[in-house]
Amino acid sequence: MKAILLPRLAGKTTQLIQMSAETKFYMVVHTKTEAARVFVAAHEMGLSIPLPLTFGEFLDKRYYGKGIKGFLIDNAELLLQQLAPGVPVVAISINDEHTEEKGEQSEQNRD
């Protein structure tokens, strides 16, 4: 799994759009409005992507699983927060499949 960690408005969604165009993986976004915005943005970039799913569709498994080879989650922190409404998600850990040894930090976390 790849994690894109950048500040707000730094191109995270654009990177996911490009990945979706290359792989045809479905993007998962917060709302239907965001799904439409992302779909239009892809076409404005000259890219073809599958229509993004909303968090609700994703969580309710309202998609045809056999036709989907992967998901690209945009704003994952919002998805996690939706799983625990009213209670802040304070921290998460993510496995880095590129880390070779147990306990080794990824380059992203090194100072």
C-alpha positions in Angstrom: 0.0 0.0 0.0 1.3 3.4 -0.9 0.5 6.4 1.4 0.5 9.9 0.0 1.3 12.3 2.8 1.2 16.0 1.7 -0.3 19.2 3.0 -3.8 20.3 2.0 -4.0 21.4 -1.6 -0.6 19.9 -2.5 -1.8 17.5 -5.2 -2.8 14.3 -3.3 -6.1 13.9 -5.2 -4.3 14.7 -8.5 -1.9 11.9 -7.8 -4.8 9.5 -7.1 -6.5 10.6 -10.3 -3.3 9.8 -12.3 -3.0 6.4 -10.5 -6.7 5.6 -11.3 -6.2 6.5 -15.0 -3.2 4.2 -15.2 -4.6 1.3 -13.2 -8.4 1.7 -13.6 -8.6 1.3 -9.8 -11.7 2.9 -8.3 -11.2 6.1 -6.2 -13.2 6.3 -3.0 -14.2 9.9 -2.0 -16.2 11.5 0.7 -19.4 12.5 -1.1 -21.3 12.3 -4.4 -20.4 15.9 -5.0 -16.7 15.1 -4.6 -17.0 12.1 -6.8 -18.5 14.3 -9.6 -15.7 16.9 -9.1 -13.0 14.3 -9.2 -14.5 12.7 -12.3 -14.7 16.1 -14.1 -11.2 17.0 -13.0 -9.9 13.8 -14.5 -11.5 14.6 -17.8 -10.2 18.1 -17.7 -6.7 16.6 -17.3 -7.4 14.4 -20.4 -7.6 11.3 -18.3 -10.2 8.5 -18.1 -11.1 7.1 -14.7 -13.9 5.0 -13.4 -16.6 7.0 -11.6 -15.4 7.3 -8.0 -17.4 5.6 -5.2 -18.5 7.5 -2.1 -17.4 6.4 1.4 -21.0 5.3 2.0 -21.0 3.1 -1.2 -17.6 1.7 -0.2 -18.6 0.9 3.4 -21.9 -0.6 2.3 -20.1 -2.6 -0.3 -22.3 -1.2 -3.1 -20.0 -2.1 -5.9 -19.5 -5.1 -8.2 -16.4 -6.7 -6.5 -15.4 -9.0 -9.4 -14.9 -6.0 -11.7 -12.8 -4.0 -9.2 -9.0 -4.8 -8.9 -8.1 -2.1 -6.4 -9.2 1.0 -4.5 -7.6 4.4 -4.1 -8.9 6.1 -0.9 -8.9 9.9 -1.0 -8.8 11.7 2.4 -8.6 8.4 4.3 -8.7 10.3 7.6 -12.3 11.3 6.8 -13.2 7.7 6.1 -11.8 6.5 9.4 -13.6 9.3 11.2 -16.9 8.1 9.6 -16.3 4.7 11.2 -16.2 6.4 14.7 -18.6 9.3 14.5 -18.3 11.8 17.4 -14.9 10.3 18.6 -11.7 11.6 17.1 -9.3 9.2 15.5 -6.0 10.3 17.1 -3.4 8.1 15.3 -3.1 5.3 12.8 -0.4 2.9 11.8 0.1 1.7 8.3 2.3 -1.2 7.1 5.0 -0.3 4.6 5.5 -3.3 2.3 8.7 -1.7 1.1 10.3 -1.9 4.6 12.7 -4.9 4.6 13.5 -5.4 8.3 11.1 -5.4 11.2 11.3 -2.0 13.0 12.9 -0.2 10.1 11.4 3.2 9.4 10.3 4.1 6.0 12.2 7.0 4.3 9.1 9.2 4.7 9.4 9.0 8.5 13.1 9.5 8.8 14.5 12.9 9.9 
